[in-house]
Every structure is written in structure tokens, then in C-alpha cells.
Amino acid sequence: MKIIVLGAGQVGSTVAQNLASENNDVTVVDTDMNTLQELQNRIDLSTVYGHAAHPHVLRQAGAEDADMIIAATNSDETNMIACQIAYTLFKTTSRIARVRSQEYLEEKETLFQKKHIPIDVLISPERLVTDHIERIIQHPGALQVVDFADGRVRLVGVIAEAAAPMTGKPVDAINELLPHVGVCIAAIYRDNDPVMPDKAIVKEGDIVFYIAAKGHTVSIMEQFHQPDKPSKHVMIAGGGNIGMALAQRLESKYRVKIVEKNPERAEKLAESLHSALVLCGDVADQDLLLEENVNSMDLFCALTNDDEANILSAMVARKMGARSVMSLINRPAYVDLVERGFIDVAISPHNVTIGALLRHVRRGDVVAVHSLRRGMAEALEAIAHGDKDTSDVVGRKISELALGAGTVIGAVVRGNQVIIGHNELEIEAEDHVIIFLADKTLIPEVENLFQVGVIY
């Protein structure tokens, strides 16, 4: 595909790198020449210097014959206008825009139509990150939790603890511990290297990814991780869009405190929130954290716009006694440094966002994509169409499919039924198939499997 990415920030750069690595023809537009040069030096793509919404810049980037435009600049207005111009002047087939303002999102059903603002897909990183954090809070001890099939199936990543029931046991022992619960162990990572799960003995420190129906994921996690007490007291550092949205979702179920440095923003938070306590102060102020009993917090979430402030405040909170800490971190290098150290969960906004973008460039009927392991692995949900004559998957058992090493069909959703993947399971038309790929380079093979023949 020929794809134009507008904006070379964290989201734009990450999606451009992912798309270029999959042999797409990618052009990135930005007003920062140094960033464009750095991108071009390390990635096989083209760059154009200029304002993303100017017609001559889009024309120079190849909008006249582009298949897709992804508007991911830091300006909602620039993104919206760029999509409008791409549609009006160049008839660009697919238009995706990052829109962060709640003011626009609240009116999306009316605004974002072809006759008004022609955006096919809206991406709201703040909403995606808030969803991500909320799912992790629902699974104390999890590193990552992602949904498929409208939330009926979940993939969970968890670190195996020394005293957990599954530690020291072979993978298939999970069926003895939970005989009436369906689960697929999709992958195990040991010292960052994948281990074949069907032959593995689970060891302390392993990162285990499993797939199961939503209602079973907590009980399964307890086999790898000693049950944590449910979070009752939550402190949120940073009252930006993510911090406020998370506080609004949690305040009816948890005792929430939110710390915001800007007095005007703190006042707005106090007006918007009902039961959450709003504090005006510096999240790295140890006296403030001590005064507000951070040592009694079940969870401390550092969600400011400053990576260093998030890391520092989370580490201080942990040192002062907070039971669990998570931190929002934009720079990939920082994520690798701090996770599994003083910080329990490092949240990368662009890793969370990338899946929402990638589903629209996957071939076949792919309805959900989640980027895992810093983009090295991927989980996706594809719908099987056709019949045995027109499809490579319909009417065939999982054991008969040409799946590469590290590619696992974890579950099939058939109507309202969740069926855990096994060798004898036969795929039927319109099944939603949940697939884990430890090696992202195998994605084209999976895409080809789920494409139907021309006579379909």
C-alpha cells in the first residue's frame, strides 16, 4: 500500500516504522527537518518537509495516488483539515485521523461524515490508553490486558512468581489446576527470548501470555501470580486528559486521589469529578505524598506529560510504600530501563495506539490488532469468510493450517460461544479467530490465509 503519515512525533514515527517494515510505500510529512532526516537515516521511507494540511505539501507527498492517509500531528485541527483536503482534492480512499479533544469526540457521530469532515477512522490515544490502564487495574499483577471479540476474549500477560501454583510445572498442568476452564498458553518469554510453550516448564520470572474467555482471566492469572488484594485506594499523578478520564471511570468503585500541579486545571478537575479528591501540588513532592498517605495506596498511577516526572514520582511512591506503581512513558528507551524494576507496569502510549492503526492496513477481514513485546509480537482477530473452495481456513482443522513457528490460534468466537483453540478444532465461516504471532514477520502469511479467492 502507498501510505502517507502526517506527523513525525512518537505515534507518527512508530506507525511509519511498522508500516515500512511490512513493505508498504510510506511517506512521512513534518515541519521538523532534523526529525525527518533521522527517520530517513534509519527507516526505508520517504519524507516531505512542510505543513501537513497544505495542498501542495500533500501533492508532493503523493496524495494523488495514495491508498491511505494517517493524520497523526499534534494538532486536531491540522489532522481534520488534512483529511478534508485529501478527500476533496485527491479522493484518497482511506483517511485516519488522531483526534484528542473531547469537544470534537462528543460530536463525532455528526461531525465526522463524508458530507462534513470525511474521516473514516478516529484514533483517540488518550481514550485507548485509559481503556488499557483500566483493564490492567481490573487484573492486579498483569503486565498487559487486551480485548478481542467485543470484550468476550482477553489476552493477558503476567510474570510467573516463585510461589505461584504453575511455577515449576509444565504448561499443560494448567488443565489439571483448572479442569473446567478453557485456556490457551499462547507464548512464554524468558529473559526476553520466546520459549516454545507446548514443551516448556514455567519458571519464576517468565512472562506468560494466555488467551481465555473474559470471565476466566482472573482465575487463570492466579495460577501464575499470587492473588493481589483488590485495589481500593488509587492515587493518580497528573490531571491531564488521561488522568481525568481514568479518575472519572474509577471514582465510583475506588477511593481516588488525583494530584495536579496547575491550579486552573486542578479547579477544573474538582468541578468535573464527583467523589475523587483533587490535590493541587507537585507529584514529586515527597512531603505531599507523605501527607496524603501514599504508603496506604494500593495503586499509584503516574500519568503526567513528562516522562522523567512520571518515572521519578512512581519510584518515590514505591519507595514510600505504595503497593503497586505504574507509569506512562513515551520514550521507548525509558520503558526498557524501568519496567520490572521499581515500576510494575510501564505504559507506552504509542504501543497502545499502534494496534488501532495497524488493523486498517491488514489484508483480509482483520477487526482488531494489538502490538505486543515492543512491537516484536502481535495479536489479531480475523474473520474467516468463504467455504472450503474459496478459503484456506474455512472447513479445515487448526492442525491442517500452514501456521509458522510461534503462531498460535488461541480462541475462536462462534456466535456467542468462545472456543479455545486446539488441533482438532475446525474453522467455520464467519468465525472470529484470535491469533498470537511471536514473530511479526509472519503476518503476511496469516493475512494470506484469511483472504478469500476471487470467486468468493
FIDOMI-556737 format. One line per 4 residues: number of its first residue (from 1); their letters; for each residue x, y, z of C-alpha. Coordinates in Angstrom, 3 decimals. Layout:
<atoms>
NUM	A	X:Y:Z ~ ...
</atoms>
This chain:
<atoms>
1	MKII	0.000:0.000:0.000 ~ 1.015:3.603:-0.561 ~ 0.528:5.381:2.775 ~ 1.157:8.991:3.832
5	VLGA	1.790:9.595:7.534 ~ 1.325:13.181:8.697 ~ 3.389:13.992:11.772 ~ 6.716:12.510:12.847
9	GQVG	6.090:12.523:16.585 ~ 6.051:9.371:18.704 ~ 2.835:7.993:17.183 ~ 3.637:9.009:13.599
13	STVA	7.202:7.704:13.726 ~ 6.168:4.404:15.298 ~ 3.374:3.717:12.808 ~ 5.632:4.728:9.908
17	QNLA	8.333:2.321:11.076 ~ 5.830:-0.516:11.469 ~ 4.279:0.071:8.060 ~ 7.631:0.444:6.288
21	SENN	8.873:-2.811:7.845 ~ 5.919:-4.580:6.200 ~ 6.934:-3.450:2.698 ~ 4.458:-0.585:2.412
25	DVTV	5.410:2.528:0.449 ~ 5.487:5.109:3.265 ~ 5.969:8.880:3.113 ~ 6.178:10.976:6.293
29	VDTD	5.335:14.691:6.390 ~ 6.525:17.010:9.170 ~ 7.803:20.535:9.823 ~ 10.896:19.339:11.713
33	MNTL	13.675:18.709:9.185 ~ 16.008:17.105:11.744 ~ 13.381:14.546:12.770 ~ 12.647:13.702:9.133
37	QELQ	16.348:13.246:8.386 ~ 16.784:10.980:11.392 ~ 13.793:8.885:10.293 ~ 15.109:8.563:6.760
41	NRID	18.541:7.521:8.036 ~ 17.178:4.506:9.914 ~ 13.992:3.536:8.031 ~ 13.340:2.805:4.371
45	LSTV	10.768:5.525:3.668 ~ 10.351:8.916:2.004 ~ 9.927:12.268:3.757 ~ 8.451:15.628:2.834
49	YGHA	9.085:18.849:4.722 ~ 6.072:21.116:5.143 ~ 2.714:21.793:6.770 ~ 0.621:18.630:6.788
53	AHPH	-2.617:20.322:5.705 ~ -1.253:22.359:2.789 ~ -2.431:21.033:-0.602 ~ 0.951:21.420:-2.320
57	VLRQ	2.663:19.503:0.520 ~ 0.144:16.651:0.276 ~ 0.555:16.626:-3.502 ~ 4.343:16.434:-3.093
61	AGAE	3.881:13.519:-0.666 ~ 1.949:11.609:-3.342 ~ -1.649:12.146:-2.207 ~ -2.902:11.917:-5.794
65	DADM	-2.398:8.146:-5.847 ~ -2.098:7.273:-2.135 ~ -4.209:4.438:-0.714 ~ -4.331:5.857:2.807
69	IIAA	-3.536:8.958:4.787 ~ -2.843:8.766:8.534 ~ -3.044:12.220:10.127 ~ -1.160:11.985:13.419
73	TNSD	0.173:15.502:14.026 ~ -0.166:17.116:17.466 ~ -2.963:19.353:16.174 ~ -6.522:18.001:15.930
77	ETNM	-7.420:20.812:13.560 ~ -4.498:20.090:11.227 ~ -5.438:16.412:11.163 ~ -9.061:17.143:10.349
81	IACQ	-8.274:19.677:7.630 ~ -5.682:17.360:6.067 ~ -8.284:14.592:5.770 ~ -10.785:17.047:4.300
85	IAYT	-8.273:18.193:1.658 ~ -7.147:14.629:0.893 ~ -10.773:13.667:0.234 ~ -11.805:16.802:-1.658
89	LFKT	-8.743:17.298:-3.859 ~ -7.225:13.849:-4.181 ~ -10.070:11.380:-3.441 ~ -7.765:9.477:-1.065
93	TSRI	-9.527:6.178:-0.385 ~ -8.917:5.788:3.342 ~ -8.457:8.590:5.871 ~ -7.451:8.052:9.519
97	ARVR	-7.023:10.918:11.979 ~ -5.826:11.289:15.529 ~ -8.311:13.476:17.412 ~ -7.740:14.102:21.107
101	SQEY	-10.144:16.857:22.129 ~ -13.236:15.627:23.946 ~ -15.132:18.557:22.460 ~ -14.800:17.018:18.990
105	LEEK	-15.222:13.419:20.123 ~ -18.524:14.160:21.862 ~ -19.936:15.277:18.492 ~ -18.245:12.610:16.361
109	ETLF	-21.434:10.994:15.044 ~ -22.461:14.250:13.388 ~ -19.106:15.823:12.550 ~ -17.129:13.000:11.007
113	QKKH	-19.131:12.067:7.941 ~ -18.183:12.368:4.273 ~ -20.538:15.293:3.740 ~ -18.998:17.140:6.707
117	IPID	-15.473:16.133:7.831 ~ -14.631:12.969:5.846 ~ -12.645:10.897:8.349 ~ -13.114:7.122:8.120
121	VLIS	-11.418:6.222:11.387 ~ -10.896:8.341:14.504 ~ -7.991:7.440:16.761 ~ -8.002:8.873:20.294
125	PERL	-4.751:7.851:22.035 ~ -5.985:9.174:25.374 ~ -9.102:7.014:25.247 ~ -7.135:3.942:24.134
129	VTDH	-4.571:4.419:26.927 ~ -7.315:4.955:29.513 ~ -9.014:1.718:28.382 ~ -5.653:-0.071:28.621
133	IERI	-4.960:1.152:32.162 ~ -8.474:0.293:33.330 ~ -8.115:-3.304:32.093 ~ -4.801:-3.682:33.936
137	IQHP	-6.347:-2.341:37.147 ~ -9.062:-4.995:36.794 ~ -6.277:-7.631:36.696 ~ -3.895:-6.766:39.567
141	GALQ	-0.449:-8.104:38.697 ~ -0.948:-8.140:34.910 ~ 1.551:-6.519:32.554 ~ -0.832:-6.265:29.611
145	VVDF	-4.509:-6.994:29.000 ~ -6.102:-6.698:25.548 ~ -9.624:-7.417:24.358 ~ -10.996:-9.261:21.337
149	ADGR	-14.498:-10.024:20.046 ~ -16.105:-7.038:21.770 ~ -14.519:-7.966:25.085 ~ -15.577:-11.617:25.146
153	VRLV	-11.980:-12.846:24.832 ~ -8.904:-11.451:26.537 ~ -5.177:-11.929:26.126 ~ -3.263:-11.361:29.364
157	GVIA	0.467:-11.081:30.038 ~ 1.684:-11.904:33.544 ~ 5.031:-12.583:35.276 ~ 5.271:-16.037:36.904
161	EAAA	6.042:-15.724:40.620 ~ 8.069:-18.186:42.681 ~ 5.216:-19.365:44.919 ~ 2.528:-19.484:42.221
165	PMTG	0.841:-22.864:41.543 ~ 2.105:-23.092:37.923 ~ 5.734:-22.182:38.610 ~ 7.926:-25.248:38.184
169	KPVD	5.195:-27.145:36.342 ~ 4.758:-27.966:32.628 ~ 2.359:-25.787:30.690 ~ -0.341:-28.457:30.375
173	AINE	-0.604:-28.626:34.186 ~ -2.943:-25.625:33.911 ~ -5.646:-28.058:32.754 ~ -5.287:-30.054:35.993
177	LLPH	-5.354:-26.939:38.171 ~ -8.392:-25.525:36.348 ~ -10.126:-28.552:34.789 ~ -13.311:-26.691:33.879
181	VGVC	-11.702:-23.538:32.476 ~ -10.583:-23.221:28.870 ~ -7.240:-21.510:28.357 ~ -4.548:-21.330:25.683
185	IAAI	-0.976:-20.528:26.738 ~ -0.008:-18.550:23.643 ~ 3.596:-17.651:24.462 ~ 6.269:-17.658:27.142
189	YRDN	9.189:-15.227:27.235 ~ 12.274:-15.984:29.317 ~ 14.958:-13.294:29.518 ~ 13.210:-11.618:26.560
193	DPVM	13.543:-14.741:24.393 ~ 10.474:-16.755:23.303 ~ 10.146:-20.307:24.621 ~ 8.001:-22.926:22.869
197	PDKA	5.019:-23.102:25.254 ~ 3.966:-26.659:24.439 ~ 7.289:-28.033:25.753 ~ 8.034:-25.521:28.494
201	IVKE	8.321:-25.784:32.240 ~ 7.153:-22.472:33.706 ~ 9.961:-20.771:35.637 ~ 9.986:-17.872:38.057
205	GDIV	10.268:-14.600:36.127 ~ 8.793:-15.969:32.888 ~ 6.368:-13.657:31.117 ~ 3.358:-15.772:30.185
209	FYIA	0.721:-14.727:27.642 ~ -2.570:-16.604:27.747 ~ -5.903:-16.338:25.934 ~ -9.253:-17.116:27.541
213	AKGH	-12.857:-16.008:27.850 ~ -13.123:-12.740:29.771 ~ -14.808:-14.318:32.786 ~ -11.913:-16.726:33.382
217	TVSI	-8.869:-14.486:33.008 ~ -8.528:-13.546:36.696 ~ -8.685:-17.126:38.000 ~ -6.122:-18.196:35.389
221	MEQF	-3.779:-15.371:36.331 ~ -3.822:-16.546:39.938 ~ -2.110:-19.759:38.799 ~ 0.926:-17.734:37.711
225	HQPD	0.811:-14.797:40.106 ~ -0.131:-14.809:43.790 ~ -3.520:-13.085:44.108 ~ -3.143:-9.400:44.880
229	KPSK	-5.609:-7.682:47.141 ~ -8.122:-5.748:45.036 ~ -7.140:-2.116:44.623 ~ -9.263:0.136:46.846
233	HVMI	-7.103:3.240:47.190 ~ -5.749:4.773:43.973 ~ -3.596:7.879:43.573 ~ -3.284:9.436:40.122
237	AGGG	-0.393:11.792:39.423 ~ -1.344:14.203:36.650 ~ -4.745:15.604:35.801 ~ -4.444:15.804:32.019
241	NIGM	-6.891:14.140:29.640 ~ -5.815:10.612:30.626 ~ -5.640:11.321:34.353 ~ -9.069:12.945:34.408
245	ALAQ	-10.689:10.245:32.250 ~ -9.247:7.496:34.468 ~ -10.395:9.249:37.640 ~ -13.922:9.580:36.197
249	RLES	-14.041:5.849:35.448 ~ -12.634:4.760:38.816 ~ -14.199:7.142:41.327 ~ -17.441:5.175:41.722
253	KYRV	-15.576:1.953:42.607 ~ -12.363:3.148:44.283 ~ -11.194:5.849:46.645 ~ -9.343:8.102:44.230
257	KIVE	-6.928:10.954:44.820 ~ -5.616:12.943:41.881 ~ -2.634:15.322:42.079 ~ -2.366:18.186:39.579
261	KNPE	0.296:20.921:39.597 ~ -1.601:23.567:37.603 ~ -4.118:25.419:39.846 ~ -6.543:26.189:36.997
265	RAEK	-6.533:22.587:35.812 ~ -6.963:21.369:39.409 ~ -10.039:23.600:39.750 ~ -11.495:22.182:36.528
269	LAES	-10.880:18.644:37.803 ~ -12.659:19.436:41.059 ~ -15.676:20.667:39.068 ~ -15.708:17.606:36.777
273	LHSA	-15.189:14.858:39.362 ~ -17.742:13.740:41.945 ~ -16.121:11.757:44.749 ~ -12.415:11.842:43.793
277	LVLC	-10.235:14.119:45.945 ~ -8.309:16.688:43.893 ~ -4.974:17.937:45.260 ~ -3.005:20.858:43.816
281	GDVA	0.699:20.127:44.092 ~ 3.864:18.573:42.644 ~ 3.713:14.796:42.148 ~ 7.412:14.520:43.035
285	DQDL	6.983:16.366:46.363 ~ 7.754:13.735:48.988 ~ 6.170:15.806:51.759 ~ 2.904:15.986:49.822
289	LLEE	2.945:12.244:49.108 ~ 3.689:11.510:52.763 ~ 0.934:13.856:53.950 ~ -1.546:12.192:51.587
293	NVNS	-0.617:8.700:52.838 ~ 0.905:7.353:49.643 ~ 2.109:4.411:51.749 ~ -1.508:3.251:52.074
297	MDLF	-2.172:3.369:48.323 ~ -2.905:0.083:46.579 ~ -2.031:1.674:43.252 ~ -0.090:4.779:42.196
301	CALT	-0.522:5.862:38.541 ~ 1.924:8.464:37.179 ~ 0.173:9.963:34.145 ~ 1.671:13.425:33.543
305	NDDE	3.051:14.544:30.164 ~ 6.623:14.383:31.494 ~ 8.402:11.006:31.325 ~ 11.007:11.953:33.906
309	ANIL	8.390:13.237:36.361 ~ 6.370:10.038:35.906 ~ 9.352:7.773:36.498 ~ 10.599:9.770:39.491
313	SAMV	7.214:10.086:41.191 ~ 6.430:6.391:40.665 ~ 9.776:5.362:42.120 ~ 9.308:7.702:45.091
317	ARKM	5.788:6.348:45.659 ~ 7.069:2.767:45.593 ~ 9.919:3.623:47.998 ~ 7.415:5.265:50.343
321	GARS	5.205:2.177:50.436 ~ 2.685:2.209:47.586 ~ 1.825:-1.438:46.886 ~ 1.857:-1.193:43.086
325	VMSL	3.003:1.554:40.729 ~ 2.539:2.195:37.013 ~ 3.958:4.951:34.866 ~ 3.103:6.497:31.495
329	INRP	6.327:6.614:29.444 ~ 6.618:7.900:25.881 ~ 10.278:7.192:25.162 ~ 10.828:3.511:24.263
333	AYVD	14.341:3.520:25.751 ~ 12.921:4.527:29.132 ~ 10.324:1.736:29.055 ~ 13.030:-0.918:28.703
337	LVER	15.053:0.635:31.529 ~ 12.380:0.895:34.201 ~ 9.911:-1.959:33.688 ~ 10.329:-4.861:36.092
341	GFID	12.498:-2.635:38.301 ~ 10.917:-0.127:40.659 ~ 7.937:0.255:38.335 ~ 5.453:-2.597:37.934
345	VAIS	3.883:-1.540:34.635 ~ 5.329:0.900:32.109 ~ 2.648:2.124:29.701 ~ 3.760:3.175:26.229
349	PHNV	1.027:5.313:24.593 ~ 2.260:4.792:21.050 ~ 2.450:0.995:21.536 ~ -1.163:1.061:22.718
353	TIGA	-2.176:3.272:19.782 ~ -0.325:1.415:17.046 ~ -2.689:-1.571:17.042 ~ -5.702:0.630:16.394
357	LLRH	-3.911:1.947:13.307 ~ -2.497:-1.350:12.046 ~ -5.879:-3.098:11.829 ~ -6.765:-0.806:8.938
361	VRRG	-3.765:-1.842:6.819 ~ -4.014:-5.581:7.407 ~ -5.233:-7.614:4.434 ~ -8.187:-9.929:4.973
365	DVVA	-11.016:-9.080:7.346 ~ -8.963:-8.103:10.411 ~ -11.090:-6.392:13.047 ~ -8.608:-5.985:15.913
369	VHSL	-4.820:-5.743:16.227 ~ -2.676:-5.378:19.348 ~ 1.051:-4.719:19.269 ~ 2.972:-6.694:21.932
373	RRGM	6.528:-7.016:23.191 ~ 7.577:-3.533:21.980 ~ 6.200:-4.277:18.544 ~ 8.068:-7.575:18.083
377	AEAL	4.905:-9.667:18.503 ~ 1.280:-9.132:17.577 ~ -2.144:-10.489:18.396 ~ -5.010:-10.078:15.977
381	EAIA	-8.622:-11.013:15.391 ~ -9.555:-12.095:11.868 ~ -12.923:-13.181:10.491 ~ -12.991:-16.306:8.337
385	HGDK	-15.062:-15.954:5.152 ~ -15.937:-18.221:2.250 ~ -16.001:-22.007:2.095 ~ -13.529:-24.840:1.663
389	DTSD	-13.108:-23.999:-2.035 ~ -12.523:-20.253:-1.651 ~ -10.778:-20.089:1.726 ~ -7.565:-21.587:3.113
393	VVGR	-9.017:-21.766:6.634 ~ -12.763:-22.480:6.426 ~ -13.579:-26.181:6.697 ~ -10.072:-27.046:7.935
397	KISE	-8.785:-28.131:11.312 ~ -6.233:-25.926:13.056 ~ -3.677:-28.738:12.701 ~ -4.125:-28.538:8.897
401	LALG	-3.347:-24.804:8.655 ~ 0.053:-23.592:7.470 ~ 0.975:-21.639:10.588 ~ 4.580:-20.606:11.155
405	AGTV	6.524:-21.322:14.338 ~ 5.298:-19.169:17.206 ~ 1.905:-18.561:15.551 ~ -0.933:-19.818:17.749
409	IGAV	-4.701:-19.768:17.266 ~ -5.743:-19.163:20.845 ~ -9.513:-18.997:20.526 ~ -12.402:-18.947:18.094
413	VRGN	-15.561:-16.949:18.753 ~ -18.554:-18.554:17.022 ~ -21.702:-16.528:17.624 ~ -21.734:-16.050:21.406
417	QVII	-19.583:-19.137:22.034 ~ -15.895:-18.874:22.945 ~ -13.970:-21.989:21.884 ~ -10.349:-22.383:22.971
421	GHNE	-8.097:-23.347:20.068 ~ -6.936:-26.965:19.726 ~ -5.617:-29.090:16.860 ~ -8.936:-30.772:16.069
425	LEIE	-10.997:-27.583:16.020 ~ -12.422:-26.946:12.552 ~ -12.804:-23.320:11.451 ~ -16.242:-22.352:10.149
429	AEDH	-17.331:-19.416:8.008 ~ -17.787:-16.174:9.996 ~ -15.726:-17.443:12.946 ~ -13.725:-14.738:14.709
433	VIIF	-10.247:-16.235:15.048 ~ -7.858:-14.900:17.726 ~ -4.219:-15.367:16.701 ~ -0.958:-14.713:18.559
437	LADK	2.214:-14.213:16.497 ~ 5.508:-14.290:18.388 ~ 7.265:-13.288:15.144 ~ 5.686:-10.303:13.401
441	TLIP	7.412:-11.126:10.114 ~ 4.881:-13.967:9.712 ~ 1.938:-11.549:9.460 ~ 1.798:-11.687:5.618
445	EVEN	1.376:-15.478:5.792 ~ -1.542:-15.123:8.217 ~ -3.087:-12.385:6.076 ~ -2.895:-14.635:3.025
449	LFQV	-4.613:-17.447:4.912 ~ -7.622:-15.268:5.671 ~ -8.048:-13.811:2.198 ~ -10.736:-15.480:0.107
453	GVIY	-10.371:-16.471:-3.519 ~ -11.604:-14.271:-6.368 ~ -14.665:-16.462:-6.936 ~ -15.973:-15.807:-3.408
</atoms>
